[in-house]
Amino acid sequence: MRWPLDRCRRRLAWACLLIAGCATASTTERVQLYNDDGVYLFAQGQYRPALECFELALTLHPDDDALLFNAGQCHDRLGHAQTAEKYYVECLQRSARHVEARQAYVALLSRTGRADQANQLIDDWLTQQPDVADGYALDAWRLRQQNAIPQAQARLQQALARDPHHSRALTELALLYEQTGMPDRAYVLYERILARDPRQHEVAQRLEQLKEKGVKRPLPEQ
């Protein structure tokens, strides 16, 4: 599907007018506009135009860890593994605790046959931050890929004991529920996640998929 009048190119034209003196806007405002358009396009599955937006934003703010991650995600979805990895690594160099970049980097390493390196990153994270939920949630993801369901559940219990509202841990738990034949429980968790953060586009997609399959919210106990 073509993107009508490409939002990002409209932003670029608008920015050119600003530079020409027809209006004024700060660099921060322009970066935010490009990023907002990129996020919107990414959520629509329009990865190439989204990447254009993030790259435009990076020309104005090349050290922004969020923009680096967003560009990496686009390359990842487009199948550009090497370029995506470069962006993830640069993002983590700028912000070592960028949770989403760590998760994406570990997943990329696993997909490209470097499980040992991925496992080491997870183990290091758990060692360095044993009181933070992020590492436990990521380890649960790893265990779920290996179909080690009880061990993944145990890790998620550890994650949620540290942060009951941890979005990644709740998402992993919902995916476990789906995998083990309890989609109604997953339905409830997806709704809970979206109630706190409606911007979780992939969670919203999972919820819509369950609805399309006829899954309903479980009735309250009498």
C-alpha positions in Angstrom: 0.0 0.0 0.0 1.4 3.4 -0.9 1.5 6.0 1.7 -0.6 9.0 0.4 1.3 12.2 0.1 4.0 10.6 2.3 3.8 12.3 5.7 7.6 12.4 6.1 8.2 14.2 2.8 5.5 16.7 3.8 7.5 17.3 7.0 10.6 17.7 5.0 9.0 20.3 2.7 7.6 22.1 5.8 11.1 22.1 7.4 12.5 23.6 4.2 10.0 26.4 4.5 11.1 27.0 8.1 14.7 27.2 7.1 13.8 29.6 4.3 12.4 31.9 7.0 8.7 31.5 6.4 8.3 30.3 10.0 10.5 29.3 13.0 11.0 26.0 14.7 13.8 24.6 16.9 15.9 21.6 15.9 14.3 19.7 18.7 10.8 20.3 17.3 11.8 19.2 13.9 13.5 16.0 15.2 10.3 15.3 17.1 8.2 15.8 14.0 10.3 13.4 12.0 10.4 10.9 14.8 6.6 11.0 15.3 6.0 10.4 11.6 8.5 7.6 11.6 6.8 5.9 14.6 3.4 6.3 12.9 4.6 4.8 9.6 6.4 2.0 11.4 3.2 1.0 13.2 1.5 0.8 9.8 4.2 -1.5 8.5 5.6 1.2 6.2 9.3 0.5 7.2 11.0 2.2 4.3 9.3 5.6 4.6 9.6 5.3 8.4 13.4 4.8 8.0 13.5 7.9 5.8 12.0 9.9 8.7 14.4 8.5 11.3 17.3 9.1 9.1 16.2 12.7 8.5 15.9 13.1 12.3 19.4 11.6 12.7 20.9 14.2 10.4 19.8 16.8 13.0 20.5 14.8 16.1 23.0 12.0 15.2 23.7 10.9 18.8 20.1 10.3 19.8 19.8 6.7 21.2 16.1 6.4 20.5 16.5 7.5 16.9 19.4 5.0 16.4 17.2 2.2 17.8 14.2 3.2 15.7 16.4 3.2 12.5 17.8 -0.2 13.6 14.3 -1.6 13.9 13.4 -0.5 10.4 16.5 -2.1 9.0 15.7 -5.2 11.0 12.2 -5.4 9.6 13.6 -4.9 6.1 16.0 -7.8 6.4 19.1 -5.6 6.7 20.7 -7.6 9.6 24.2 -6.1 9.4 23.0 -2.5 9.3 20.4 -3.2 12.0 23.2 -4.6 14.2 25.3 -1.5 13.6 22.5 0.7 14.8 21.8 -1.4 17.8 25.4 -1.5 18.9 25.8 2.3 18.4 22.6 2.8 20.4 24.0 0.7 23.3 27.3 2.6 23.1 25.3 5.8 23.7 22.9 4.3 26.3 24.1 1.0 27.8 20.8 0.4 29.6 18.6 0.9 26.5 16.3 -2.1 27.2 14.6 -2.3 23.8 18.0 -2.2 22.0 19.4 -5.0 24.2 16.4 -7.1 23.5 16.5 -6.5 19.7 20.3 -7.1 19.6 20.0 -10.4 21.5 17.2 -11.5 19.1 19.2 -10.6 16.1 22.3 -12.5 17.4 20.1 -15.5 18.0 18.6 -15.3 14.5 21.9 -15.1 12.8 23.5 -18.1 14.5 25.3 -16.4 17.3 23.4 -17.9 20.3 26.5 -18.1 22.5 27.0 -14.4 22.1 23.4 -13.7 22.8 23.4 -15.9 25.9 26.4 -14.2 27.2 24.8 -10.8 26.9 21.8 -12.0 28.8 23.9 -13.6 31.5 26.0 -10.5 31.9 22.8 -8.4 32.2 21.5 -10.6 35.0 24.8 -10.5 36.8 25.2 -6.7 36.5 21.6 -5.8 37.4 20.1 -8.6 39.5 17.5 -6.3 41.0 16.1 -5.1 37.7 13.3 -6.9 35.9 14.6 -6.3 32.4 17.2 -9.1 32.3 14.8 -11.7 33.7 12.2 -10.8 31.1 14.8 -11.2 28.3 15.9 -14.5 29.7 12.3 -15.7 29.7 12.2 -14.8 26.1 15.3 -16.9 25.5 13.8 -19.9 27.4 10.5 -19.6 25.5 12.4 -19.8 22.2 13.8 -23.1 23.5 10.3 -24.3 24.6 11.5 -24.4 28.2 8.1 -23.3 29.5 8.5 -23.9 33.2 11.8 -22.2 33.3 10.5 -19.3 31.4 7.5 -19.0 33.8 10.0 -19.0 36.7 12.0 -16.2 35.2 8.8 -14.1 34.6 7.8 -14.6 38.2 11.2 -13.1 39.2 10.8 -10.2 36.8 7.3 -9.4 38.0 8.3 -9.7 41.6 10.7 -6.8 40.9 8.2 -4.8 38.7 4.5 -6.0 38.6 3.8 -3.6 35.7 6.9 -4.5 33.6 5.6 -4.4 30.0 8.1 -6.8 28.5 7.5 -9.4 31.2 3.7 -9.1 30.9 4.0 -9.5 27.2 6.2 -12.6 27.5 3.7 -14.1 30.0 0.9 -13.4 27.5 2.8 -15.1 24.8 3.4 -18.1 27.1 -0.3 -18.3 27.7 -0.9 -18.3 24.0 1.7 -21.0 23.4 0.2 -23.2 26.1 -3.4 -22.9 25.0 -4.7 -20.2 27.3 -5.4 -17.3 24.9 -8.2 -15.9 27.1 -5.5 -15.1 29.8 -3.3 -13.6 27.1 -6.2 -11.4 26.1 -6.5 -10.0 29.6 -2.8 -9.3 29.8 -2.7 -7.6 26.5 -5.5 -5.3 27.6 -3.7 -4.6 30.8 -0.5 -3.6 29.0 -2.4 -1.3 26.6 -4.3 0.3 29.4 -1.0 1.6 30.7 0.7 2.3 27.4 -1.5 2.4 24.3 1.7 2.9 22.1 2.5 -0.8 22.4 1.7 -1.4 18.7 2.8 -5.0 18.6 0.7 -5.8 21.7 -2.3 -4.2 20.1 -1.8 -6.3 17.0 -1.6 -9.5 19.1 -4.8 -8.5 20.8 -6.5 -7.9 17.5 -5.4 -11.3 16.2 -6.9 -13.0 19.2 -10.2 -11.1 18.6 -10.2 -12.2 15.0 -9.8 -15.8 16.2 -12.9 -15.4 18.3 -11.1 -15.3 21.7 -13.0 -13.3 24.3 -12.2 -11.9 27.7 -12.9 -14.5 30.3 -16.1 -14.0 32.4 -15.5 -13.0 36.0 -15.8 -15.7 38.6 -19.2 -15.9 40.3 
